[in-house]
Amino acid sequence: MTDEHVINKGLEGVYFTESAICKVDGQAGRLYYRGYSIEELSKNSNFSEVTFLLLHGKLPNNREMLEFNQSMSKERDLPEGMISYIKENAQKMHPMDVLRTCVSMLPAYDAEAYDSSPEANFRKSVRIISKSASIVAAIGRARANKSYVAPDPSLGHAENFLYMLNGEKPRPEMVKILDIMLILHAEHSSNASTFGVIVAGSTLADLYAAITAGAAVLKGPLHGGADEAALSMMYNIGKPENTEKYIEDALAGRQKIMGFGHRVYKTYDPRARIIKGYLESLQTGNSEELKTLSQIAMRAEKLMIEKLGASKGIWPNIDFFSGPVYVSIGIPKELFTPLFAVARSSGWCAHMLEYWQNNRLLRPLEKYTGQLDLPYVEIGKR
Ligand code: SDX
């Protein structure tokens, strides 16, 4: 095969652009947003500040943070038509499909939807990031046969999400955990869904179209859908003592264990390490369900690392421990991936705005393996 026909299946190892947003060190297991480590940010920052950092490339000062929070808060409420759509459809489709459809509906309510200026795209980014949280909360309400709860402008982003989802002010410790989960899910360089956003935007489709593409890509169980699948597996295991046999049987059947493995990390995903820390604190919690989930997760992790860690570079990723942590703050399983999208909308928008500064249509090649110049035969003679 000559050089120009080298096929990198899955674009593995292919660099398609340069970016100053995120560094993923897959060998060392390190992750940086705009130069700040994920450990520093999850310890000291919050999702709104991290969103500002991703979009602007620097941490905000007090005035900038206040203005940014006001701009996010102003965009939270949903149009009546969208609330009705969610009420009508939230129990008929997967929540990711409802979220994706609502994002693609937003241009109907945005006078500058098709204004491609950087300033308008920045304002649209804030609308998308803010509204996506309200949309997911509204979906959660509709799936529970509860009415829409209008946002509370006095609350922070994570706090307001929990308020809109549950209809009551959340406890500070729940807000803190959700805020950190949103930080950890906000950005991850050219993952499949961010790449999907950029492919769409590289044709100069508008930002709403690009983010809709990202939501469509994130849904799959090999990507953002793994968190929901990993928790389902833990429920299927049922009891801690069933864990090892379940995993052994699944591996023997060539099944992939959701929440493990990564195209870039060939060591422990640093985000998983932080989330695991919260899970260990849950083991001492009072809920039997959480204690059981935590014990199953820890036993599955131990076995998978023994069997596939060093030998195949398959380690826990961000999706493995997320489920039990979300359960601990009352998030229903079917909202896990939508919540991933709520967080990743920051990274999606940041990458799209950066790529448009030096846009180039994305159009890879494929190696043709079919025939050529076949003679056309009339249907009666075939
Ligand atoms: C995310 O890219 C990102 O940054 C994504 C993400 C982000 O923040 O945006 O980090 C979020 O998507 C995390 C990944 C969530 N997905 C899962 O947890 C699903 C389970 N994981 C696998 O499907 C897999 O590990 C992938 C898809 C994540 C990565 O797969 P690759 O790089 O395409 O590797 P592969 O499927 O070719 O696997 C290589 C080998 C295979 O064995 P062999 O055929 O060589 O014998 O490793 C095995 C695989 O069978 N393998 C697993 C496994 N993952 C890989 N075996 C068992 N369980 C697994 N989870």
Boltz pocket constraint, residues with backbone or C-beta under 6 A from the ligand:
constraints:
  - pocket:
      binder: B
      contacts: [[A, 10], [A, 184], [A, 185], [A, 187], [A, 188], [A, 190], [A, 191], [A, 192], [A, 221], [A, 222], [A, 223], [A, 224], [A, 226], [A, 254], [A, 255], [A, 256], [A, 257], [A, 258], [A, 259], [A, 260], [A, 261], [A, 262], [A, 263], [A, 264], [A, 312], [A, 314], [A, 317], [A, 318], [A, 319]]
      max_distance: 6.0
